[in-house]
Amino acid sequence: MRFRTSLATALVAVSFPALAAPPQPAAAQALDALANAERSFAKAARERGWRTAFLDFFADNSIALVPDPVPARDRLKARPARQSSEEELTWEPKAGDIAASGELGWLTGPSTFIDHTARNPSPSYGNYLSVWKKQKDGQWRVYIDIGTNVPAAVPFPTWFTHVTAVPRYNGKDSATTATASLLDADRQLNAALRSIDPASGYAARTIEHSRLHRVGTSPAVSVGKDEIIHWFAANPTPMRATTTAGEAAASGDLGYVYGKYDLAIDKPQHGAYVRVWSRHADGQWRVAADVTAPVTVSR
Protein backbone atom coordinates (compact mmCIF):
# COMPACT_ATOMS: atom_id res chain seq x y z
CA MET A 1 0.00 0.00 0.00
CA ARG A 2 1.41 3.37 -0.97
CA PHE A 3 1.41 5.89 1.82
CA ARG A 4 -0.02 9.39 1.80
CA THR A 5 0.87 11.99 4.48
CA SER A 6 1.06 15.66 5.64
CA LEU A 7 3.52 17.81 7.55
CA ALA A 8 0.81 20.07 8.91
CA THR A 9 -0.72 19.08 12.22
CA ALA A 10 -3.76 21.29 11.59
CA LEU A 11 -5.78 21.12 8.37
CA VAL A 12 -6.74 24.41 6.74
CA ALA A 13 -9.93 25.25 4.88
CA VAL A 14 -10.00 25.58 1.10
CA SER A 15 -9.19 29.19 0.18
CA PHE A 16 -10.94 29.76 -3.11
CA PRO A 17 -10.04 33.47 -3.50
CA ALA A 18 -6.44 32.36 -4.13
CA LEU A 19 -7.31 29.83 -6.82
CA ALA A 20 -5.78 30.28 -10.25
CA ALA A 21 -9.05 29.15 -11.82
CA PRO A 22 -11.87 29.79 -9.32
CA PRO A 23 -14.84 27.48 -9.80
CA GLN A 24 -18.37 28.85 -9.79
CA PRO A 25 -20.07 29.07 -6.35
CA ALA A 26 -21.86 25.70 -6.61
CA ALA A 27 -18.71 24.00 -7.88
CA ALA A 28 -16.65 25.66 -5.15
CA GLN A 29 -18.97 24.27 -2.50
CA ALA A 30 -18.79 20.80 -4.05
CA LEU A 31 -14.99 20.87 -4.18
CA ASP A 32 -14.91 22.15 -0.61
CA ALA A 33 -17.11 19.21 0.46
CA LEU A 34 -14.75 16.76 -1.25
CA ALA A 35 -11.71 18.32 0.43
CA ASN A 36 -13.52 18.15 3.77
CA ALA A 37 -14.15 14.43 3.21
CA GLU A 38 -10.38 14.01 2.76
CA ARG A 39 -9.75 15.98 5.95
CA SER A 40 -12.19 13.76 7.84
CA PHE A 41 -10.32 10.76 6.45
CA ALA A 42 -6.99 12.17 7.64
CA LYS A 43 -8.44 12.95 11.07
CA ALA A 44 -9.74 9.39 11.41
CA ALA A 45 -6.27 8.05 10.58
CA ARG A 46 -4.72 10.21 13.30
CA GLU A 47 -7.28 9.18 15.89
CA ARG A 48 -7.95 5.51 15.07
CA GLY A 49 -5.00 4.34 13.01
CA TRP A 50 -4.53 4.51 9.25
CA ARG A 51 -5.69 0.94 8.42
CA THR A 52 -9.04 1.42 10.17
CA ALA A 53 -9.51 4.78 8.49
CA PHE A 54 -8.66 3.40 5.06
CA LEU A 55 -11.24 0.63 5.47
CA ASP A 56 -13.83 3.22 6.49
CA PHE A 57 -13.13 5.62 3.61
CA PHE A 58 -12.30 3.26 0.74
CA ALA A 59 -15.19 2.34 -1.56
CA ASP A 60 -16.32 -1.29 -1.62
CA ASN A 61 -15.06 -1.55 -5.22
CA SER A 62 -11.85 0.44 -4.66
CA ILE A 63 -8.76 -0.88 -6.41
CA ALA A 64 -5.04 -1.13 -5.76
CA LEU A 65 -2.66 -1.23 -8.72
CA VAL A 66 0.11 -3.85 -8.38
CA PRO A 67 0.30 -3.09 -11.35
CA ASP A 68 -2.89 -4.88 -12.43
CA PRO A 69 -5.97 -3.77 -10.51
CA VAL A 70 -6.90 -5.85 -7.45
CA PRO A 71 -9.43 -5.19 -4.65
CA ALA A 72 -7.88 -2.58 -2.37
CA ARG A 73 -9.91 -3.55 0.69
CA ASP A 74 -8.66 -7.14 0.58
CA ARG A 75 -5.08 -5.86 0.70
CA LEU A 76 -5.92 -3.54 3.58
CA LYS A 77 -7.54 -6.32 5.58
CA ALA A 78 -4.39 -8.41 5.21
CA ARG A 79 -2.29 -5.75 6.94
CA PRO A 80 -1.95 -5.73 10.74
CA ALA A 81 -3.97 -3.16 12.63
CA ARG A 82 -1.74 -0.53 14.22
CA GLN A 83 -2.57 2.41 16.43
CA SER A 84 -1.45 5.90 15.40
CA SER A 85 0.96 5.79 18.34
CA GLU A 86 2.73 2.93 16.53
CA GLU A 87 2.43 4.05 12.90
CA GLU A 88 1.64 7.70 12.34
CA LEU A 89 0.26 8.65 8.92
CA THR A 90 -0.80 12.23 8.20
CA TRP A 91 -1.73 14.11 5.04
CA GLU A 92 -3.54 17.18 3.74
CA PRO A 93 -5.37 17.97 0.46
CA LYS A 94 -3.74 20.93 -1.28
CA ALA A 95 -4.90 20.67 -4.90
CA GLY A 96 -7.52 18.93 -7.00
CA ASP A 97 -10.77 19.22 -8.91
CA ILE A 98 -14.33 17.95 -9.11
CA ALA A 99 -16.52 17.21 -12.13
CA ALA A 100 -19.35 19.61 -12.91
CA SER A 101 -21.72 16.66 -12.50
CA GLY A 102 -20.49 16.28 -8.92
CA GLU A 103 -19.88 12.53 -8.69
CA LEU A 104 -16.15 12.31 -9.48
CA GLY A 105 -13.17 14.21 -8.10
CA TRP A 106 -9.51 13.97 -7.18
CA LEU A 107 -7.15 15.42 -4.60
CA THR A 108 -3.42 15.55 -3.97
CA GLY A 109 -1.14 16.83 -1.25
CA PRO A 110 1.87 16.13 0.96
CA SER A 111 2.11 13.12 3.25
CA THR A 112 4.27 11.95 6.13
CA PHE A 113 4.66 8.48 7.65
CA ILE A 114 6.52 7.61 10.85
CA ASP A 115 7.00 4.09 12.19
CA HIS A 116 7.30 4.72 15.92
CA THR A 117 8.16 1.07 16.55
CA ALA A 118 11.43 1.41 14.61
CA ARG A 119 14.72 1.69 16.49
CA ASN A 120 15.28 5.19 15.12
CA PRO A 121 11.91 6.56 14.03
CA SER A 122 12.19 9.13 11.26
CA PRO A 123 9.65 10.63 8.86
CA SER A 124 9.17 9.29 5.34
CA TYR A 125 7.72 11.84 2.95
CA GLY A 126 5.29 11.36 0.11
CA ASN A 127 2.90 12.99 -2.32
CA TYR A 128 -0.45 11.21 -2.54
CA LEU A 129 -3.15 11.34 -5.20
CA SER A 130 -6.64 10.01 -4.63
CA VAL A 131 -9.55 9.55 -7.01
CA TRP A 132 -12.89 9.88 -5.22
CA LYS A 133 -16.38 8.77 -6.23
CA LYS A 134 -19.66 9.79 -4.65
CA GLN A 135 -21.63 6.74 -3.51
CA LYS A 136 -25.36 6.09 -3.81
CA ASP A 137 -25.83 7.29 -0.22
CA GLY A 138 -24.19 10.62 -1.09
CA GLN A 139 -20.94 9.88 0.75
CA TRP A 140 -17.55 10.41 -0.88
CA ARG A 141 -15.29 7.37 -0.92
CA VAL A 142 -11.81 6.69 -2.32
CA TYR A 143 -11.68 4.60 -5.48
CA ILE A 144 -7.92 4.79 -6.21
CA ASP A 145 -5.15 5.91 -3.88
CA ILE A 146 -1.62 6.15 -5.24
CA GLY A 147 1.48 7.74 -3.73
CA THR A 148 4.97 8.84 -4.64
CA ASN A 149 7.78 8.48 -2.12
CA VAL A 150 10.00 11.58 -2.06
CA PRO A 151 13.28 12.38 -0.26
CA ALA A 152 11.97 15.54 1.44
CA ALA A 153 8.69 17.24 2.21
CA VAL A 154 6.87 18.31 -0.97
CA PRO A 155 6.28 22.08 -1.06
CA PHE A 156 2.76 23.30 -1.80
CA PRO A 157 1.27 26.80 -1.79
CA THR A 158 -0.52 27.79 1.40
CA TRP A 159 -3.78 27.93 -0.54
CA PHE A 160 -5.75 25.19 -2.28
CA THR A 161 -5.09 25.07 -6.04
CA HIS A 162 -7.93 24.30 -8.41
CA VAL A 163 -6.29 22.24 -11.18
CA THR A 164 -8.48 22.45 -14.26
CA ALA A 165 -8.47 23.26 -17.96
CA VAL A 166 -9.46 26.87 -18.67
CA PRO A 167 -11.92 27.43 -20.23
CA ARG A 168 -13.52 24.19 -19.17
CA TYR A 169 -15.54 21.81 -21.30
CA ASN A 170 -19.27 22.41 -21.19
CA GLY A 171 -20.45 20.17 -24.02
CA LYS A 172 -23.16 17.55 -24.31
CA ASP A 173 -21.22 14.29 -24.73
CA SER A 174 -22.64 11.33 -22.86
CA ALA A 175 -20.44 9.69 -20.24
CA THR A 176 -19.91 6.77 -22.63
CA THR A 177 -18.78 9.03 -25.48
CA ALA A 178 -16.61 11.11 -23.14
CA THR A 179 -14.97 7.98 -21.73
CA ALA A 180 -14.17 6.72 -25.22
CA SER A 181 -12.49 10.02 -26.13
CA LEU A 182 -10.66 10.03 -22.78
CA LEU A 183 -9.20 6.57 -23.35
CA ASP A 184 -8.20 7.56 -26.86
CA ALA A 185 -6.40 10.64 -25.49
CA ASP A 186 -4.53 8.46 -23.01
CA ARG A 187 -3.45 6.03 -25.72
CA GLN A 188 -2.25 8.92 -27.88
CA LEU A 189 -0.17 10.27 -24.99
CA ASN A 190 1.32 6.82 -24.38
CA ALA A 191 2.31 6.68 -28.05
CA ALA A 192 3.97 10.09 -27.72
CA LEU A 193 5.88 8.97 -24.61
CA ARG A 194 7.42 6.12 -26.60
CA SER A 195 8.96 8.59 -29.05
CA ILE A 196 12.50 9.99 -28.97
CA ASP A 197 11.04 13.40 -28.02
CA PRO A 198 8.41 12.72 -25.33
CA ALA A 199 8.58 16.32 -24.06
CA SER A 200 6.95 17.71 -27.19
CA GLY A 201 4.07 15.26 -27.04
CA TYR A 202 3.51 15.91 -23.37
CA ALA A 203 3.78 19.70 -23.57
CA ALA A 204 0.82 19.89 -25.95
CA ARG A 205 -1.38 18.18 -23.35
CA THR A 206 -0.67 20.27 -20.24
CA ILE A 207 -2.66 22.90 -18.35
CA GLU A 208 -1.39 25.65 -16.06
CA HIS A 209 -0.98 23.49 -12.96
CA SER A 210 -0.42 20.04 -14.51
CA ARG A 211 1.36 17.77 -12.06
CA LEU A 212 3.95 15.07 -12.81
CA HIS A 213 4.82 12.75 -9.89
CA ARG A 214 7.78 10.42 -10.37
CA VAL A 215 9.60 8.14 -7.90
CA GLY A 216 13.39 8.05 -7.82
CA THR A 217 14.01 11.13 -9.94
CA SER A 218 14.90 14.74 -9.26
CA PRO A 219 12.66 16.55 -9.00
CA ALA A 220 10.15 13.95 -7.89
CA VAL A 221 7.29 16.40 -8.45
CA SER A 222 7.05 18.82 -11.38
CA VAL A 223 4.23 21.35 -11.73
CA GLY A 224 3.33 23.27 -14.87
CA LYS A 225 4.36 23.00 -18.51
CA ASP A 226 7.87 24.45 -18.13
CA GLU A 227 8.84 22.24 -15.19
CA ILE A 228 7.48 19.16 -16.91
CA ILE A 229 9.40 19.91 -20.12
CA HIS A 230 12.57 20.33 -18.06
CA TRP A 231 11.88 17.02 -16.35
CA PHE A 232 11.59 15.19 -19.67
CA ALA A 233 14.77 16.89 -20.90
CA ALA A 234 16.59 15.49 -17.86
CA ASN A 235 14.85 12.09 -18.13
CA PRO A 236 14.52 11.42 -21.88
CA THR A 237 14.09 7.64 -21.70
CA PRO A 238 10.98 6.58 -23.65
CA MET A 239 8.24 5.08 -21.48
CA ARG A 240 6.32 2.09 -22.79
CA ALA A 241 2.86 2.44 -21.27
CA THR A 242 -0.41 0.65 -21.92
CA THR A 243 -3.86 2.00 -21.07
CA THR A 244 -5.87 -0.43 -18.93
CA ALA A 245 -9.12 1.36 -18.08
CA GLY A 246 -10.62 4.72 -17.23
CA GLU A 247 -13.82 6.64 -16.73
CA ALA A 248 -15.14 10.11 -17.52
CA ALA A 249 -17.62 11.94 -15.34
CA ALA A 250 -21.24 12.29 -16.50
CA SER A 251 -20.46 15.94 -17.36
CA GLY A 252 -17.62 14.84 -19.65
CA ASP A 253 -15.19 17.40 -18.21
CA LEU A 254 -13.09 15.24 -15.87
CA GLY A 255 -11.82 11.68 -15.93
CA TYR A 256 -9.15 9.24 -14.75
CA VAL A 257 -7.19 6.51 -16.49
CA TYR A 258 -4.86 3.85 -15.13
CA GLY A 259 -2.49 1.46 -16.81
CA LYS A 260 0.93 -0.19 -16.77
CA TYR A 261 4.35 1.03 -17.84
CA ASP A 262 7.95 -0.09 -18.33
CA LEU A 263 11.14 1.98 -18.30
CA ALA A 264 14.40 0.69 -19.74
CA ILE A 265 16.73 2.77 -17.59
CA ASP A 266 19.90 1.89 -15.65
CA LYS A 267 17.69 0.10 -13.12
CA PRO A 268 14.73 -1.06 -15.26
CA GLN A 269 11.38 -0.63 -13.59
CA HIS A 270 7.77 -1.41 -14.30
CA GLY A 271 4.64 -0.51 -12.48
CA ALA A 272 1.30 1.25 -12.61
CA TYR A 273 0.35 4.76 -13.59
CA VAL A 274 -2.69 6.89 -12.87
CA ARG A 275 -3.58 9.99 -14.86
CA VAL A 276 -6.29 12.51 -14.11
CA TRP A 277 -7.50 14.39 -17.18
CA SER A 278 -9.31 17.72 -17.42
CA ARG A 279 -11.20 18.57 -20.61
CA HIS A 280 -10.79 21.92 -22.34
CA ALA A 281 -13.69 23.83 -23.89
CA ASP A 282 -12.33 22.80 -27.32
CA GLY A 283 -13.12 19.18 -26.42
CA GLN A 284 -9.49 18.15 -26.03
CA TRP A 285 -8.36 16.30 -22.91
CA ARG A 286 -5.39 17.74 -20.98
CA VAL A 287 -3.34 16.10 -18.22
CA ALA A 288 -4.11 17.45 -14.76
CA ALA A 289 -1.98 14.92 -12.87
CA ASP A 290 0.21 11.97 -13.87
CA VAL A 291 1.61 9.57 -11.26
CA THR A 292 3.77 6.48 -11.71
CA ALA A 293 4.21 3.87 -8.99
CA PRO A 294 6.99 1.31 -9.58
CA VAL A 295 6.17 -2.24 -8.53
CA THR A 296 9.67 -3.60 -9.04
CA VAL A 297 13.04 -2.11 -9.77
CA SER A 298 15.67 -4.51 -11.18
CA ARG A 299 19.22 -3.98 -9.98
C-alpha positions as CSV (number, residue, x, y, z in Angstrom):
1,M,0.0,0.0,0.0
2,R,1.4,3.4,-1.0
3,F,1.4,5.9,1.8
4,R,0.0,9.4,1.8
5,T,0.9,12.0,4.5
6,S,1.1,15.7,5.6
7,L,3.5,17.8,7.5
8,A,0.8,20.1,8.9
9,T,-0.7,19.1,12.2
10,A,-3.8,21.3,11.6
11,L,-5.8,21.1,8.4
12,V,-6.7,24.4,6.7
13,A,-9.9,25.2,4.9
14,V,-10.0,25.6,1.1
15,S,-9.2,29.2,0.2
16,F,-10.9,29.8,-3.1
17,P,-10.0,33.5,-3.5
18,A,-6.4,32.4,-4.1
19,L,-7.3,29.8,-6.8
20,A,-5.8,30.3,-10.2
21,A,-9.0,29.2,-11.8
22,P,-11.9,29.8,-9.3
23,P,-14.8,27.5,-9.8
24,Q,-18.4,28.8,-9.8
25,P,-20.1,29.1,-6.4
26,A,-21.9,25.7,-6.6
27,A,-18.7,24.0,-7.9
28,A,-16.6,25.7,-5.1
29,Q,-19.0,24.3,-2.5
30,A,-18.8,20.8,-4.0
31,L,-15.0,20.9,-4.2
32,D,-14.9,22.1,-0.6
33,A,-17.1,19.2,0.5
34,L,-14.7,16.8,-1.2
35,A,-11.7,18.3,0.4
36,N,-13.5,18.1,3.8
37,A,-14.1,14.4,3.2
38,E,-10.4,14.0,2.8
39,R,-9.8,16.0,6.0
40,S,-12.2,13.8,7.8
41,F,-10.3,10.8,6.4
42,A,-7.0,12.2,7.6
43,K,-8.4,13.0,11.1
44,A,-9.7,9.4,11.4
45,A,-6.3,8.1,10.6
46,R,-4.7,10.2,13.3
47,E,-7.3,9.2,15.9
48,R,-7.9,5.5,15.1
49,G,-5.0,4.3,13.0
50,W,-4.5,4.5,9.2
51,R,-5.7,0.9,8.4
52,T,-9.0,1.4,10.2
53,A,-9.5,4.8,8.5
54,F,-8.7,3.4,5.1
55,L,-11.2,0.6,5.5
56,D,-13.8,3.2,6.5
57,F,-13.1,5.6,3.6
58,F,-12.3,3.3,0.7
59,A,-15.2,2.3,-1.6
60,D,-16.3,-1.3,-1.6
61,N,-15.1,-1.5,-5.2
62,S,-11.8,0.4,-4.7
63,I,-8.8,-0.9,-6.4
64,A,-5.0,-1.1,-5.8
65,L,-2.7,-1.2,-8.7
66,V,0.1,-3.8,-8.4
67,P,0.3,-3.1,-11.4
68,D,-2.9,-4.9,-12.4
69,P,-6.0,-3.8,-10.5
70,V,-6.9,-5.8,-7.4
71,P,-9.4,-5.2,-4.7
72,A,-7.9,-2.6,-2.4
73,R,-9.9,-3.5,0.7
74,D,-8.7,-7.1,0.6
75,R,-5.1,-5.9,0.7
76,L,-5.9,-3.5,3.6
77,K,-7.5,-6.3,5.6
78,A,-4.4,-8.4,5.2
79,R,-2.3,-5.8,6.9
80,P,-1.9,-5.7,10.7
81,A,-4.0,-3.2,12.6
82,R,-1.7,-0.5,14.2
83,Q,-2.6,2.4,16.4
84,S,-1.4,5.9,15.4
85,S,1.0,5.8,18.3
86,E,2.7,2.9,16.5
87,E,2.4,4.1,12.9
88,E,1.6,7.7,12.3
89,L,0.3,8.7,8.9
90,T,-0.8,12.2,8.2
91,W,-1.7,14.1,5.0
92,E,-3.5,17.2,3.7
93,P,-5.4,18.0,0.5
94,K,-3.7,20.9,-1.3
95,A,-4.9,20.7,-4.9
96,G,-7.5,18.9,-7.0
97,D,-10.8,19.2,-8.9
98,I,-14.3,17.9,-9.1
99,A,-16.5,17.2,-12.1
100,A,-19.3,19.6,-12.9
101,S,-21.7,16.7,-12.5
102,G,-20.5,16.3,-8.9
103,E,-19.9,12.5,-8.7
104,L,-16.2,12.3,-9.5
105,G,-13.2,14.2,-8.1
106,W,-9.5,14.0,-7.2
107,L,-7.2,15.4,-4.6
108,T,-3.4,15.5,-4.0
109,G,-1.1,16.8,-1.3
110,P,1.9,16.1,1.0
111,S,2.1,13.1,3.2
112,T,4.3,11.9,6.1
113,F,4.7,8.5,7.6
114,I,6.5,7.6,10.9
115,D,7.0,4.1,12.2
116,H,7.3,4.7,15.9
117,T,8.2,1.1,16.6
118,A,11.4,1.4,14.6
119,R,14.7,1.7,16.5
120,N,15.3,5.2,15.1
121,P,11.9,6.6,14.0
122,S,12.2,9.1,11.3
123,P,9.6,10.6,8.9
124,S,9.2,9.3,5.3
125,Y,7.7,11.8,2.9
126,G,5.3,11.4,0.1
127,N,2.9,13.0,-2.3
128,Y,-0.4,11.2,-2.5
129,L,-3.2,11.3,-5.2
130,S,-6.6,10.0,-4.6
131,V,-9.6,9.5,-7.0
132,W,-12.9,9.9,-5.2
133,K,-16.4,8.8,-6.2
134,K,-19.7,9.8,-4.6
135,Q,-21.6,6.7,-3.5
136,K,-25.4,6.1,-3.8
137,D,-25.8,7.3,-0.2
138,G,-24.2,10.6,-1.1
139,Q,-20.9,9.9,0.7
140,W,-17.5,10.4,-0.9
141,R,-15.3,7.4,-0.9
142,V,-11.8,6.7,-2.3
143,Y,-11.7,4.6,-5.5
144,I,-7.9,4.8,-6.2
145,D,-5.1,5.9,-3.9
146,I,-1.6,6.1,-5.2
147,G,1.5,7.7,-3.7
148,T,5.0,8.8,-4.6
149,N,7.8,8.5,-2.1
150,V,10.0,11.6,-2.1
151,P,13.3,12.4,-0.3
152,A,12.0,15.5,1.4
153,A,8.7,17.2,2.2
154,V,6.9,18.3,-1.0
155,P,6.3,22.1,-1.1
156,F,2.8,23.3,-1.8
157,P,1.3,26.8,-1.8
158,T,-0.5,27.8,1.4
159,W,-3.8,27.9,-0.5
160,F,-5.8,25.2,-2.3
161,T,-5.1,25.1,-6.0
162,H,-7.9,24.3,-8.4
163,V,-6.3,22.2,-11.2
164,T,-8.5,22.5,-14.3
165,A,-8.5,23.3,-18.0
166,V,-9.5,26.9,-18.7
167,P,-11.9,27.4,-20.2
168,R,-13.5,24.2,-19.2
169,Y,-15.5,21.8,-21.3
170,N,-19.3,22.4,-21.2
171,G,-20.5,20.2,-24.0
172,K,-23.2,17.5,-24.3
173,D,-21.2,14.3,-24.7
174,S,-22.6,11.3,-22.9
175,A,-20.4,9.7,-20.2
176,T,-19.9,6.8,-22.6
177,T,-18.8,9.0,-25.5
178,A,-16.6,11.1,-23.1
179,T,-15.0,8.0,-21.7
180,A,-14.2,6.7,-25.2
181,S,-12.5,10.0,-26.1
182,L,-10.7,10.0,-22.8
183,L,-9.2,6.6,-23.3
184,D,-8.2,7.6,-26.9
185,A,-6.4,10.6,-25.5
186,D,-4.5,8.5,-23.0
187,R,-3.4,6.0,-25.7
188,Q,-2.2,8.9,-27.9
189,L,-0.2,10.3,-25.0
190,N,1.3,6.8,-24.4
191,A,2.3,6.7,-28.0
192,A,4.0,10.1,-27.7
193,L,5.9,9.0,-24.6
194,R,7.4,6.1,-26.6
195,S,9.0,8.6,-29.0
196,I,12.5,10.0,-29.0
197,D,11.0,13.4,-28.0
198,P,8.4,12.7,-25.3
199,A,8.6,16.3,-24.1
200,S,6.9,17.7,-27.2
201,G,4.1,15.3,-27.0
202,Y,3.5,15.9,-23.4
203,A,3.8,19.7,-23.6
204,A,0.8,19.9,-25.9
205,R,-1.4,18.2,-23.4
206,T,-0.7,20.3,-20.2
207,I,-2.7,22.9,-18.3
208,E,-1.4,25.6,-16.1
209,H,-1.0,23.5,-13.0
210,S,-0.4,20.0,-14.5
211,R,1.4,17.8,-12.1
212,L,3.9,15.1,-12.8
213,H,4.8,12.7,-9.9
214,R,7.8,10.4,-10.4
215,V,9.6,8.1,-7.9
216,G,13.4,8.0,-7.8
217,T,14.0,11.1,-9.9
218,S,14.9,14.7,-9.3
219,P,12.7,16.6,-9.0
220,A,10.1,14.0,-7.9
221,V,7.3,16.4,-8.4
222,S,7.1,18.8,-11.4
223,V,4.2,21.3,-11.7
224,G,3.3,23.3,-14.9
225,K,4.4,23.0,-18.5
226,D,7.9,24.5,-18.1
227,E,8.8,22.2,-15.2
228,I,7.5,19.2,-16.9
229,I,9.4,19.9,-20.1
230,H,12.6,20.3,-18.1
231,W,11.9,17.0,-16.3
232,F,11.6,15.2,-19.7
233,A,14.8,16.9,-20.9
234,A,16.6,15.5,-17.9
235,N,14.8,12.1,-18.1
236,P,14.5,11.4,-21.9
237,T,14.1,7.6,-21.7
238,P,11.0,6.6,-23.7
239,M,8.2,5.1,-21.5
240,R,6.3,2.1,-22.8
241,A,2.9,2.4,-21.3
242,T,-0.4,0.7,-21.9
243,T,-3.9,2.0,-21.1
244,T,-5.9,-0.4,-18.9
245,A,-9.1,1.4,-18.1
246,G,-10.6,4.7,-17.2
247,E,-13.8,6.6,-16.7
248,A,-15.1,10.1,-17.5
249,A,-17.6,11.9,-15.3
250,A,-21.2,12.3,-16.5
251,S,-20.5,15.9,-17.4
252,G,-17.6,14.8,-19.7
253,D,-15.2,17.4,-18.2
254,L,-13.1,15.2,-15.9
255,G,-11.8,11.7,-15.9
256,Y,-9.2,9.2,-14.7
257,V,-7.2,6.5,-16.5
258,Y,-4.9,3.9,-15.1
259,G,-2.5,1.5,-16.8
260,K,0.9,-0.2,-16.8
261,Y,4.3,1.0,-17.8
262,D,7.9,-0.1,-18.3
263,L,11.1,2.0,-18.3
264,A,14.4,0.7,-19.7
265,I,16.7,2.8,-17.6
266,D,19.9,1.9,-15.6
267,K,17.7,0.1,-13.1
268,P,14.7,-1.1,-15.3
269,Q,11.4,-0.6,-13.6
270,H,7.8,-1.4,-14.3
271,G,4.6,-0.5,-12.5
272,A,1.3,1.3,-12.6
273,Y,0.4,4.8,-13.6
274,V,-2.7,6.9,-12.9
275,R,-3.6,10.0,-14.9
276,V,-6.3,12.5,-14.1
277,W,-7.5,14.4,-17.2
278,S,-9.3,17.7,-17.4
279,R,-11.2,18.6,-20.6
280,H,-10.8,21.9,-22.3
281,A,-13.7,23.8,-23.9
282,D,-12.3,22.8,-27.3
283,G,-13.1,19.2,-26.4
284,Q,-9.5,18.1,-26.0
285,W,-8.4,16.3,-22.9
286,R,-5.4,17.7,-21.0
287,V,-3.3,16.1,-18.2
288,A,-4.1,17.5,-14.8
289,A,-2.0,14.9,-12.9
290,D,0.2,12.0,-13.9
291,V,1.6,9.6,-11.3
292,T,3.8,6.5,-11.7
293,A,4.2,3.9,-9.0
294,P,7.0,1.3,-9.6
295,V,6.2,-2.2,-8.5
296,T,9.7,-3.6,-9.0
297,V,13.0,-2.1,-9.8
298,S,15.7,-4.5,-11.2
299,R,19.2,-4.0,-10.0
